[in-house]
Amino acid sequence: MEKKSIVYQKAIAFALEIIELYKVLRTNKEFVLSKQLLRSGTSIGANISEALAGQSRKDFIAKMSISSKEARETSYWLMLLQKSQLVIYDYKKEMESCNELIRLLTSIVKTTQSK
């Protein structure tokens, strides 16, 4: 199997973190925000995967931009969960991982657009 990019590997690791957090949230009877978080948090890597198989630079930029938007949405859900205290949990690790993905994806999109 080909070696995927660093951002792809980080997105997979992050998706696994989100899946574990989703289990914690569900166990604590949080069913609405957790579902939104699961969808956006796992779609980051899916869109990166599509970008890496992109048929053109324009396609690559479009998919990476969607990944960036999904990461920002995930950050929003994490912030909402933290501030609402629906489930008492330390969201710091997931928030830091998400912010790292946002920085990487933003950099990739900007760099690719400028070429």
C-alpha angles and dihedrals in degrees: 000000000000119000110254125215124277092248089053091051091048091048091054092049089048093049089054090051089051092049090053091048089048089057090051092049093048091049087054091052097254105139108157110050090033091061092050090048092049093050097048096037094053096041092064092075093040091058092045088053090052091047092053088054091045118143095218142011089257090054090048092051092047094052094043089050090053089050089052091051091048090051090052090049090050089051088053093053091047091051091048092050091049096047096042092050089210085149118021104231138133103251093178097107094050092044092052092048091048093049090050090053091049091052093048095046093046090051093048093050094046093046093048092047092052094054 
